[in-house]
């Protein structure tokens, strides 16, 4: 995985730059049997439509996401972690049940 941290707003040029990085990584860093590298562009702001149309259809897997400079308060963060943990436990239980039914 290649991560590019941008201080400003996402632009189509960022996607082109990441595409270059991923092509280089695939050619020079990948070992036989490995999955192709994935790019993550973290930016201070992004327009969802611009990101969608810029990143769709690339031969490399590139994702763009906004980062936050201020974390949520401790209570909200704990709630989100608990919610994510419950979702993962439910998912794991469903996968285990599918395995038992086979």
C-alpha positions in Angstrom: 0.0 0.0 0.0 1.2 3.5 -0.9 -0.2 6.4 1.1 0.0 10.0 -0.1 -0.8 12.6 2.4 -2.0 15.9 0.9 -2.3 19.1 2.9 -4.9 20.5 0.4 -7.9 19.5 -1.6 -7.9 16.4 -3.7 -7.3 17.0 -7.4 -7.2 14.8 -10.5 -3.4 15.5 -10.6 -3.1 13.6 -7.3 -4.6 10.6 -8.9 -2.2 10.7 -11.8 0.7 11.0 -9.4 -0.5 8.0 -7.4 -1.0 6.0 -10.6 2.7 6.7 -11.4 3.8 5.6 -7.9 1.7 2.4 -8.2 3.1 1.5 -11.7 6.6 1.9 -10.3 5.8 -0.2 -7.2 4.3 -2.9 -9.3 7.3 -3.1 -11.6 10.1 -2.7 -9.1 8.8 -3.7 -5.7 6.3 -6.5 -6.2 7.3 -10.1 -5.7 5.9 -13.0 -7.5 2.5 -14.1 -6.2 1.8 -10.8 -4.4 -1.4 -8.8 -5.1 -0.9 -5.5 -6.9 -0.2 -2.4 -4.7 -3.1 -0.2 -3.6 -2.9 3.6 -3.3 -4.6 5.7 -0.7 -4.7 9.5 -1.1 -5.5 11.2 2.2 -6.4 14.8 1.7 -7.8 17.7 3.7 -10.8 18.0 1.5 -12.3 16.2 -1.5 -15.2 16.6 -3.8 -17.0 13.2 -4.0 -17.9 13.6 -7.7 -14.5 14.7 -8.8 -12.9 11.8 -6.8 -15.3 9.3 -8.3 -14.8 10.3 -11.9 -11.1 10.8 -11.5 -10.5 7.4 -9.9 -13.0 5.2 -11.7 -11.6 2.9 -14.4 -7.9 3.2 -13.5 -5.9 0.0 -14.0 -4.6 0.5 -10.4 -6.7 0.5 -7.3 -6.6 4.0 -5.9 -8.8 5.3 -3.0 -9.2 8.9 -1.8 -10.4 9.9 1.7 -10.5 13.1 3.8 -8.6 13.2 7.0 -9.6 15.0 10.1 -7.2 17.3 12.0 -9.2 17.1 15.2 -10.4 13.7 16.6 -13.9 13.3 18.0 -14.2 13.5 21.7 -13.3 10.4 23.8 -17.0 9.4 24.4 -17.9 9.5 20.7 -14.6 7.7 19.7 -15.4 4.9 22.3 -19.0 4.6 20.9 -17.7 4.2 17.3 -15.1 1.6 18.3 -17.8 -0.4 20.2 -20.1 -0.2 17.2 -17.3 -1.4 14.8 -16.5 -4.2 17.2 -20.1 -5.4 17.3 -20.3 -5.2 13.5 -17.2 -7.3 13.2 -18.4 -9.9 15.7 -21.7 -10.2 13.9 -19.9 -10.6 10.6 -17.6 -13.3 12.1 -20.6 -15.1 13.6 -22.4 -15.1 10.2 -19.2 -16.5 8.5 -18.9 -19.2 11.2 -22.6 -20.1 10.7 -22.1 -20.4 6.9 -19.2 -22.8 7.6 -21.3 -24.9 9.9 -24.1 -25.1 7.4 -21.9 -26.5 4.6 
